[in-house]
Amino acid sequence: MRAIVIAGKGGAEVLQIRDVPTPEPRGDQVRVRVRACGLNRADLMQARGMYPAPPGASADIPGLEYAGEVDALGPDVTGPLQLGDRVFGIVGGGGQAEFVLTPERMAVPIPSNLDFVEAAAIPEAFITAHDALIARGHLDPGGSVLIHAVGSGVGTAAVQLAHAMGCLTFGTSRTAGKLERARGLGLDHGIDTTTEDFAEVVRSRTDGAGADVVIDFLGGPALAGNLAALKTRGRLVLVGLLGGHHAPFDLNQMLRKRLTIVGTTLRARPPEEKVTATRRFADQVVPWLARGIVRPVVDSVFSLEHVREAQARMESNEVFGKVILRV
């Protein structure tokens, strides 16, 4: 099979297309003929040696999500999946290839209203967003949430999910055009961080109370503002640290407002936790996708042969939603 292979340590220049052995499913695994797959910043972090694949995942083939058709079944598969079924899901690695293996319970049927490219834009973004909002942030219907980098893949998913729950949504970006596009996804208040203090905007639009939940990808530079933007007993969910790992920490504010800070990643979790997150997504979010209540946001589509150009696009500040490879 053809696959994207990390042939060294570096940026997109170390990504090559190679012929590698087609994997055979074992135990409860299914093999999926990949038709499209999403790109994530973790792919290049892995290429740079900064984010190794978890045990059991491909160490040199990147790719955390896929959409395709069931091609083969392991000997212990007992569930409803059949050959030819259209499925999508997350994997620990290996998604940027013509075939990928996944445990049966982590392969989710694709709603009939979505094609493979649209489906490939969903798993990592929507499972991460759903898990961060509900399981980690305990966001209740009708609550309020601040979502940083609202034009990112996870950001566009999170704002739609929160809007579907009837929540008041705030979102940040350094690009006014992204905020305007996010309003079409259910963003109530867009905050341009080049000209506005996001904590002040949140407090002013909530009569000084603040938000129930903050979903943050920035890390250190946003920490003080995040704590200030939260209401009493609010929850800060750290999904990424793109801005840096360190920042001064106001413990007094933590005590006074009785705040909770939760860090989360999907890739490094034990298999059973990934299964749980996937099944929760399948139960609540997939029906919303099928009914068009929420939808994938595709920024651009590239062929497998143009993976380097696709990675460059993903790393630019122009992306809104997901960059997809057609396999």
N, C-alpha and C positions, 0 to 999 in steps of 0.2 A: 504494500500500500504506500501511497505518498503521504508524507507528513512534514510539518515544519519541525526542524531539528535545531537545537541550540548547539552550535558548533564552536564553542569557545566561551569566553567571558567578555561581555561588552554590551553594546546597544543593539539596535535593529540590524546592524551590519553582520552580526554573528548568526542571524537566522537564515537557514538554508532549507530548500525543499530536497528531501532525499527519499529513496525507496527503502523502506524498513519492513521487517516481518509483520504480517497481519496477526494481531493477537487472537488467541483462542479463549472463549469463555470457560470459566471453571466455577464449580459450586453454584451459587445463586446469581452469577453474573449473566448479563445479556450483552451481546455485541450489537452496536448500533452503526449502521452505515451513515456517516455524518454528511449532511447536505449543506449545513451552514453552522458557523460557530462565532461566538462573540470574542472581542478583544478586551483585555483588562490591563491596568497598569501593573498588576502582579506578574504578567507575562515577561515584561522587560526587567522587572525587579529580579525575577528568577534568572534571566539571562545575565544579569550583572552580578550574580552570586549573592544577592541580598535577601532572597526569599525562596529557600529551597523547597522542593516538593515534599509533602508529607510522606511517611512510610507507606509503601505500596503503590504510590503514584509514579507516573513516568517522570524521571529526573531530567530528561533532555528533550521531551516534546511538550511544549507549553499548551495552554488552553484549559480554562476552568468551566466552560459551558458548551453545549452542543444542541443541535436539533437534527433529527434524522429518522431513519426507519430501523426497526428491529431486524437484525440480519441473522442472528444465531442465538440459541438459548443454551445456557449451562445445564449440566445434568440435574441440578437441584432446584431449578426454577419451577415453582408450583403455582404461581399467580396467574392473573388473567392475560398477561401479555402474550401476543402471538407474533409469528413472523410477519413482517410487513407493517406492523403497527407504527404509526408516527408518534415519536416521543421526544421529549426534551428534558434537560436537567443539568445539574452541576457535577463536576468531577474534580478530583484533587490535582489533575494534570492529564495531558494527553489528548485534549479535545481538539487540537488543531491538526487533525489527521483525517484520512478517509474512513477510518474505523476507530471506535473507542469502546472500552469495556466499562460497565457500570453495574452495581448491584441492582437487582430487579426493583427493589422498593424505592430507588432513587430515580427511576425512569418514569416520567409523568406523561400521560397521553396529551397530545397537542390538540387544543380545541379546533374544530373543523373550519372556523372562520379565519384561521391564521395560516400563512404559508411558512416555509422553513426559515426564510430570512427574518420574518417577524418573530417567529418562535425563538430563534437564536438570540434575539435581543432581550429575552425575558429572564432566564433562570438566575444568573448571578445578581442582576439588579433587583429583581422583585423578591427573591428569597431573602437576600440580605436586608432589603428595606422592610419587608414584612416582619422578619425576625427582630430587627432593631426597634421597630415601632411597638410591636405587640409583646414579644417574649422578653425583650430587654428593657424597653422603655415603659411598658405597661400603659400605653396610651389608650384611654377610654373613648368610645364614641362621643362626639361633641366636645372633646378636649381641645387643646391648643398645642401646636408644635412649630418649632423653628428648624428649618432644614438648610444647612449650609451647602454650597455648591449645588444649587437646585437644578442646574442644567446638566449635571453629570448623569450617568446611567442610573445610579442608585437614587440620586436626587429626583430625577423625573419619575421614577417609580414611587418613591416615598410620598411625594406631594399628591399623586393620584390616589394612593391608598388612604392617606389621611383625609383627603376630600371625600372619598367614598364612604368614610366613617362619619362624615358630618363635622369634621374638625375644622377649627380656625387655623389656617396655614400661613406661615411666614417663610420666606426663602431668600437666600443671599446669592449674589453673583457680582463679579466685577464688570459684567457686560450687560448693558441695559437691554439689548436685544434678546438675551436669554431670559431675562425676567419677563419680558413681554410675551415670549413664547410659552413660558411656564404658566402664565395666567390662563392660557387655553387648556391647561391640564388640571386646573383647580387651585392655583396659587392665589390667595386672597391679598397678601401684602408682599410685594417684591422690594428688596432692600439692596441698593447699589452700594457696596462697601467701599467704593472709591470716594464717595461723597457723604455717606451716612454712617452713623454709629448704630449697629444692628441692635444692641441691647436697649438703647434709648427708644428706637422705633417700636420694639416689641413691648416695652413697658408703656409707652404712650398709647398704643393701640389696645391695651388690655387694662386700661384704667390703673396702671401702676402695678398690677398683679404679677405679670410675667407669664411665660409659657410653661405648660406642664412638662414638656419634653423638648430637648434639643438633640438633633442628630448631627454629629460633627465629623468632618473628614479632615479638618485642618490641624488639630492638635494644639501645640504650644501657643502660637500667636492668638488663638481665639479663646483660650481658657478663661481669662478674666472676664471677657464679655459674655461668655456662655453662662458663667455662674451668676453674673448680674442679670442676665435675661430670664433666668428661671424663677418661677414662683416658689413659695414655701412648699417643701416636700417635692420639688421638681426633680427630674431625672435627666442627666446628661449621658448620652450614649456615644462613645467614641468608636467610630467605624474606621477611621483612617488618621494618619499623622502627616499629611502632605506638607504642612507648614513647618513642622519641627517637633521634636520629642520633648522639649523642656520648656518650662515657664514657671514664674513665681506662683505660689499656691496660697490663696487666702483661706486659711482654715477657719477663721472667725466667721466668714460668710457661710461656710459649710455647716458650722454648728448652728448659727442663728437661723438659717433657713431650712435646716435639716435636709440637706441635699444628698442625692445619690449619684455617684459616677460609676458607669459600667463600661468596660472595654469589651469589644467583641470582634472576632473574625470567624469566618465560616471554614476556611480551608484547613486550619490547624485543629479543628475539633475532632473528637473521636467519631467513628462511623455512625454510631447510633444517634448521636446528636445531630449529625447531618441528615439522617433519615427522618428524625423528628421534625426538623425545620422544613424539609421537603414535603412531608405529609401535611403539615399545617398549611403550607402554601397551596398544595393541591386541593385541600378541603375548602379553603376560603377564597383564595385569589383566582384560581383557575375558572371557577364559575363566573367571576366578575369579568375575566378576559373573554369568556365565551359569549357573554351578554354585551360586551363593549363598554362596560362601566369603567374599566381601566384598559390601557392599550400599550403595546410596546412603542418605544420611540427610537427609530432608526436614523442615525445621522448620515451614514454613508455605507456603501457596500463595495468590497474589493474582491478580486479573485485570489485564490490561494497563492498564486505566483507573485502577487503584489503585496505580500505581507509586510514588507519593509515600508512601503508607502502607507499602508494601513496603520502601522504603528506610529509613523510620523504624524498622521492625521489625529490619532488618538491623543498624542502628547501635546498637540497644539491647543491653544485656548479658544479655538473656534468650535469645538465639538459640542453638540447638543444631543444628548441621548447616547446611543451605542454605535460603535463601529463594528461592522460585520464582515467576516470572510465567507464567501461562497465556495464550497468545496466540490 
